[in-house]
């Protein structure tokens, strides 16, 4: 009785091949990411400590939105952070 030929399996990509797709971030990425988070926090703290006189008096309570916006950009950068 004739034997059937064994099927060839498709080559699976190795872990080394998939790891090459992700390159680490540039050297400036981490300091900018943490810097934006800290600047946003300091913006909000400055607004509260000075009773709205600083950082931009004309913006009034929008200074809080500006501070959170700066910090959120830093936090969003953490989703793209690769070592």
C-alpha positions in Angstrom: 0.0 0.0 0.0 1.5 3.4 -0.9 2.2 5.9 1.8 1.0 9.5 1.6 3.6 12.3 1.5 3.9 14.3 4.7 2.7 17.8 4.5 5.2 20.6 4.9 4.4 23.1 7.7 4.7 26.8 7.0 7.7 28.3 8.8 6.6 30.2 11.8 8.3 33.5 12.5 10.7 33.2 15.4 10.7 35.5 18.4 13.9 37.1 17.1 12.2 38.1 13.9 9.3 39.7 15.7 11.6 41.5 18.1 13.5 43.2 15.3 10.3 45.0 14.2 10.3 47.1 17.4 13.2 49.4 17.7 13.9 51.2 21.0 12.9 54.8 21.3 15.4 57.6 20.7 17.5 58.8 23.6 15.4 62.0 24.0 12.1 60.3 24.3 12.2 59.4 28.0 13.3 62.8 29.3 10.7 64.6 27.2 8.0 62.2 28.4 8.8 62.6 32.1 9.5 66.3 31.5 6.0 66.9 30.2 4.4 65.1 33.1 6.4 67.1 35.6 5.8 70.5 33.8 2.0 69.8 33.7 2.0 69.0 37.4 4.1 72.1 38.3 1.8 74.2 36.1 -1.2 73.1 38.2 0.6 73.5 41.5 1.8 77.0 40.5 -1.8 78.0 39.6 -3.2 76.9 43.0 -0.3 78.3 45.1 -0.5 81.7 43.5 -4.3 81.8 43.7 -4.6 82.1 39.9 -2.1 84.9 39.4 0.4 82.7 37.6 1.3 81.1 35.1 -1.1 83.0 32.8 -3.5 85.3 34.6 -5.7 85.9 31.6 -6.6 82.2 31.3 -8.1 82.1 34.8 -9.3 78.5 35.4 -8.2 77.3 31.9 -4.7 77.1 33.5 -5.9 73.8 35.0 -6.9 72.5 31.6 -3.5 73.6 30.2 -1.6 71.8 33.0 -3.6 68.6 32.6 -3.2 68.8 28.8 0.6 69.0 29.1 0.6 66.1 31.6 -1.7 64.0 29.5 0.6 64.3 26.5 3.4 63.0 28.7 1.2 60.1 29.9 0.2 59.3 26.3 3.8 59.1 25.4 4.2 56.2 27.8 2.0 54.0 25.6 4.7 54.3 22.8 7.7 53.8 25.2 9.9 50.8 24.3 13.2 49.9 26.0 
